[in-house]
Amino acid sequence: MQNDNSMPEATVTRRQVLLTLGATAGALAIGTGVSSLGRPAAAASTDAAAGANPGLTKHGLVADELQRWQISHANQGVAVDADHFYGIGNHALVKHRKDTGALVGEWMGPRDGAIIHLNAGWVDGDELVVAHSNFPQLPMASSLETYDRNSLQPVATYSLGIRLGSLTWAVRHQGFWWACFANYNDNGTTPGFDQRWTHVGKFDDNWQMLESWLFPPQIVATWGDSACSGGDWGDDGLLYVTGHDAAELYVVRLPQQGVTLEYVTTIDVPFEGQSWAWDRSARGERIIYGISRARREVIVARIPELPSTLLG
């Protein structure tokens, strides 16, 4: 998760952070896993991952690439509906036809405007709902930005305010919001915290957190200095997530006990992390749209079914 802008780090003590974040941080079992304030957070995170990382278990699952499109404004993610896909940039949206790749619409926010860092997008009827944060500014704050799917004009905003992490993706599932708030090992993270504080939360319609979970250490170890950039539920009831740079799609499930998502497997995919989207219009098929940030491409792939032994 990167931005063209840079901001000086704010000087914030851990005590001030905890007092400010209050209820939000309280749901995350504060008091465990905080980096020592006497050493860099990244170093502490690396040590923890090295000591606790059981390693990724793969089962030979590889996605089939179907198509690629060169899209200039798709450096953060992509959303998709029945006829179009939507490239997402820091403060830009572009709409393309799925059959020809032709550009049919765009929205460009000013570089010094209210939109700073758009992330993952999710199509809801005639609306395109996009996760947004003020990354890399501090204090970390996020919002949901809603655009008309036809005109790409903004129609609604919902400020989530200051939270522990930057909102990278948000989707609706089984009547609730599910969202990821990312923390990092480099810039744009509240001092005293690191990527281990990245979490998935379950929220009601008023965005009150009901439950939240940490990521498995073997997935955290793949993030480098970044965190989880994309995620959504599959038709098999499992949660699929990506990091920032690795060409891998990680599969997890809610745990029967405890606070950490349960690692299931990894699928090799032809795009490098970032946010992505299921093509829900492809009935009976597991089609996703992802991006290559480096090549500014939107990539279409078919995701294999998981073996029944992993679905248990």
N, C-alpha and C positions, 0 to 999 in steps of 0.2 A: 504494500500500500504506500504509494509515493505521491508527492505533490510537487508542482513546479515552484511553489513558494517556500520560503524558509522563515522560521520565526525563532527569536532567541528563547532559550529555556526559561520558564518562570521559576523563581525561587520559592518553593512551597515545601514546608515541612510535612513529614508523615502525619504528625498530630493534627495539623490544619486540614489535611486531606480527609482524615477519618471523621473529623468533626463536621466538615462540609458535606461529605457524601452520606453520612448517617444511615438512613434506611436502605439505600441502594447497596452500600458496601456491607451492611449487616446481613443481608441475605446470602453473602458469599463466604461466610465462615471466616471473617477477618481474624487474624491472630495465627494463622498457619501459612507458612511458605513465604513470608515477606522477606525480601532481600535485606541483608544487613546494610544499614545506612553508611557503614564504614567502607564499603567496597562497591564497585560497579554492579548494577542489577544484572547486566548481561553475563558477567563472569559468574555470579551466583547461580543464574539460570542454567548456564552451561554445565556447571559442576553437578547440579541436581539432575539434569537430563542424563549425564554420563553415568551417574550412580543408580538411577532408577529406571532407565529406558530398557524395556525388554526387547526392543526391535520390532520392526514391521513384519507381520506374517502375511505372505502373499499366497494366492491360490491359482496363479496362472491366468488371471482375468485381465483381458486386454480389450479396450474399446476399438470399434471399427470406424475409421474416419470416412465420412461420406462426402464432405464438401468443404471448401474454403473460400472466403470472400475477403478481399483487401478493403478494410474499413478504417479510415483515418482517425475517426473519433471513437475508438473502442479500446481505450487504454485502461479502463477500470472494470468493465463487465459487459454483459449482454442480457437482454430479456427477449421473449418470443411469444407470439400468439399464432393464430391459425394461418395468417397470410404474410406476416411481416416479422422481422427481427429488429431490435433496437440496440444500437451501439451506445455505450455509456462512457463518457469522459469525465474529467474532474468537474467541469461545469458546462457540459454539452451533451445533447441527445441527438441521435440520427436514426431515421426510420428507413429501412430497406425492404424491398420485396424479397420473399423467400425463394421465389422461382428464378428470378433473374439477377438478384442482387442490386437492382436499380435503387438509387436514392430517391425517396418520395417525400421526405420531410425532415426538418431539423429545428432544434432550439439551441441557441447559444446564450449562456449567461455571461455577463461582464466579468472579467478577471478580478475586479475589485468589488464585486457584488456580494450579495448575501449567500449565494451558493459557492461553497469552497471546495468540497470534496465529495462528489457523488460516488456511490459504490454500487451495490447490487440492485437490480430492478426486478419487479414482480408484477405481472399483468393480472389485474382484477377487473373483469368485465370491460368497460370502456375506459378504464383508468390504468395508468402505469405508475406504480408506487415504487419510489426509489429511496434507499437508505442514504443518508447524508450525514457528514460530520464536519467539524471544523479542523480536522487534522491538517497540519501538525501543531495547531495552536493549543495553548493551555489557558484556562482549564479545559479539559476534554468535554465537548458538548455535541449533541446529535439531534437530528430531526428526521421525520418522514416527509418526503416531498412528493406530492401527487400531481401528475400531468394528465391531460386529456390524451388518450391513446391515438385519437385521430389527428388532432392539430398539434400535439406536443406542447401545448401551452399550459403553464402551471395553473392549477385549479384549487389546490388546498395545501396547507402545511400543518404539521403537528410537531411542536417542539418537545423533545424529550429532556431538554436541559442538560445539566451536568450529571453525568453518570460515570461509573468506574469503567472506562473504556470507550472506544469509538464504535458507533454502530456501523457494521460492515454489511450485514444482510438481515432481512426481515421478511417472513412469509406467514400466511394464514394456514392453519392446519387443525382440523377437528375443533373448530370454534375458538381457537386461541391464536395469539401472535407468538411466534417463535423467532428469536433474534439473537445475533451474536454481537457482543461488545468486546472489541479487540484491544489488547495492550501489547506493547512492543519492547524490544531491547535497545532501540535507538531513539531517535527524536520522536516527539509527539506523544509521549507517555508521561503520566504523572510521576514525578520523582519518588523513588521508594517502591515502585511497582515494576513488573516486567511481564513478559508474554505469558507466564504461567497463570496470570490473573485473567486471561481471556476466557470467556465463559458463554454458554448458551443459556438463555433464559426463556421461560414460559410466562406469558403475560396475558392479563385480561384485556377487555376492550378499552379500559382506562389506563393501560400500560402500567398497571401495578404488577410487580413481579410476584408470581405464585411459587415458582421453583426455579432453580438454576443448577447447572452442572459444569464441572471442569472438563478439559480435554484430556484424553489418555496421554501419558508421557511419551509414548513412541510416536504419536502424531506431533506433539509439541516439538520434538527433536528434529522434525523435518522443516520447520518454519524459518530457520536461519534467524535473522533479527526481527522477522515479521510475525504474522499471526494468521488466523483463519479469515479468508476473504470471501468465501461463498458457501452457501448451504441450502438444502431443501430436502423435504421428505420424499422418499421413493414410494412407488406403488406396492412395495413389499413391506411397508411399515418401518423401514430403517431410514436413518438420517445420513445423507451424503454430504460431505464437506470437502473443501479444497483449501490449500494454503495460499501462499503468494507467488511462489516460483516453481515448485516441483510439478512435473507433468503426471500428477497422481490425484485420484479421487478416493477419499477415505470413507469407509462405511462404518458407522457406529450405531449403537442402540442405547435407549435409556436403561440404566442399570436396575436390577432387582433390588439392590441395596447400595447405600453409599452415595457419594457426591460426584463421581467421575463417570463420564460416558464410557460405555463398554466398546472396546475396539473389536471390529468384526473382520475386516479385510481391506485390501487396497486394490484399486483398479487402475491400470496404466491407461492414460488418456493422451490424445494428441494436442493438448493445450497446456499451458504452464500456469496452473493455479488461477488466481483471481476469481471474480464472480462468474457464474454461469446460470443456465436456466433449463429446466425440463421443457420439452415441447409437448405440452399436455394435449395438443390437437392431434398428435400422432397416436391414435387409438391402437392399443395392443402392441405398441413399440416403445422401447426405452431410448428415446432420442433426446440428446442434450445439445445445447449451443454453448460454446465456451470461447475464450479469446486467447490469442498470443499477444501479450503486451509488446514484446520486442519487435514483432513483425507487423503489428497493427492489423491483425487478421481476426475474423470471426470464423470459428471452426465448428462444423456439425459432426456429431459422432453418435454411434449406436452403442449403448452400454449393455454388456452381457448380463443375463439373468444370473443371480447368485445360486450356487449349489444348495440343494435343500438342507444339507448338513450345516450350512451357515445361518439358516433362517430361524432355527430353533427357538 
